[in-house]
Amino acid sequence: MSRKVISSYTFSKREIESSKPRLTPQPNEDRKLPRLYQGYLLRHDQGGYYILRDPVEPNGSLIREDLPYNLGYAIDLTRDDVSNLD
C-alpha cells in the first residue's frame, strides 16, 4: 500500500495583495519628440531597449547596442518638456 502526502497552505489576504504586480508608469503616448540616447534614437522591442549605431565599415550593417532596462525605461518616461539625454 502506497501513501500519499498531501499538504496544504493557506494564503492570507495580505499575502495575496502583496503578491499582485505593482502599477508601473507607462511612457506617455501623446509625446511628440523622439527619445534619444547619445544622439541615437531609443528603440524598444521584446528584447528590451536599444539603439542602432552607425556601421564601422562604409557598407556595413547597423550595430545594435542594448541598454540596461532601467536606463531605457527612465529615458522612455521623460516628458517632452525635459531635454533629451545627450
Secondary structure per residue as TSV (DSSP state, phi and psi in degrees):
chain	resnum	aa	ss	phi	psi
A	1	M	-	360.0	127.8
A	2	S	-	-97.8	147.9
A	3	R	-	-107.8	145.0
A	4	K	-	-114.9	135.2
A	5	V	-	-97.4	124.2
A	6	I	-	-116.9	127.5
A	7	S	-	-123.5	155.8
A	8	S	-	-134.2	157.0
A	9	Y	-	-140.2	134.6
A	10	T	-	-106.6	143.4
A	11	F	-	-105.9	135.3
A	12	S	-	-85.2	161.5
A	13	K	H	-61.3	-36.6
A	14	R	H	-64.8	-41.2
A	15	E	H	-64.0	-40.1
A	16	I	H	-65.9	-44.4
A	17	E	H	-64.9	-39.5
A	18	S	H	-72.8	-21.9
A	19	S	H	-85.3	-11.8
A	20	K	S	-68.8	144.5
A	21	P	-	-64.8	143.6
A	22	R	-	-76.4	151.8
A	23	L	-	-73.4	120.7
A	24	T	-	-108.7	138.7
A	25	P	-	-65.5	144.6
A	26	Q	-	-107.2	152.0
A	27	P	-	-59.2	146.8
A	28	N	-	-66.7	127.9
A	29	E	T	-81.1	-20.0
A	30	D	T	-93.0	8.4
A	31	R	-	-73.1	155.4
A	32	K	-	-114.4	-26.8
A	33	L	S	-89.8	140.0
A	34	P	-	-72.2	155.2
A	35	R	-	-91.6	131.2
A	36	L	E	-120.1	149.4
A	37	Y	E	-134.1	118.0
A	38	Q	T	53.2	36.4
A	39	G	T	84.8	-1.6
A	40	Y	E	-108.5	147.0
A	41	L	E	-65.2	128.2
A	42	L	-	-76.5	129.1
A	43	R	E	-122.9	160.8
A	44	H	E	-143.6	134.9
A	45	D	E	-145.0	-166.2
A	46	Q	T	-64.0	-24.1
A	47	G	T	-80.2	-12.9
A	48	G	E	122.6	-157.3
A	49	Y	E	-93.5	144.7
A	50	Y	E	-157.8	167.0
A	51	I	E	-127.2	157.7
A	52	L	E	-110.1	111.7
A	53	R	E	-85.5	157.5
A	54	D	-	-64.7	149.9
A	55	P	-	-67.8	151.8
A	56	V	S	-74.5	-43.9
A	57	E	S	-89.2	152.7
A	58	P	T	-58.1	-39.0
A	59	N	T	-105.5	17.9
A	60	G	-	-79.6	174.1
A	61	S	-	-92.9	163.3
A	62	L	-	-64.5	149.9
A	63	I	E	-105.2	121.0
A	64	R	E	-83.6	127.7
A	65	E	E	-119.4	112.9
A	66	D	E	-74.9	141.1
A	67	L	-	-107.4	151.5
A	68	P	-	-58.0	140.2
A	69	Y	H	-57.0	-42.0
A	70	N	H	-60.7	-39.7
A	71	L	H	-68.1	-49.3
A	72	G	H	-61.3	-41.0
A	73	Y	H	-65.7	-40.6
A	74	A	H	-64.7	-42.0
A	75	I	H	-65.4	-40.3
A	76	D	H	-64.5	-28.3
A	77	L	H	-83.5	-11.6
A	78	T	-	-63.3	146.0
A	79	R	-	-83.9	165.0
A	80	D	T	-63.8	-30.6
A	81	D	T	-80.0	-1.1
A	82	V	S	-104.1	134.3
A	83	S	-	-64.7	148.9
A	84	N	-	-69.1	152.4
A	85	L	B	-79.3	113.4
A	86	D	-	-119.9	360.0
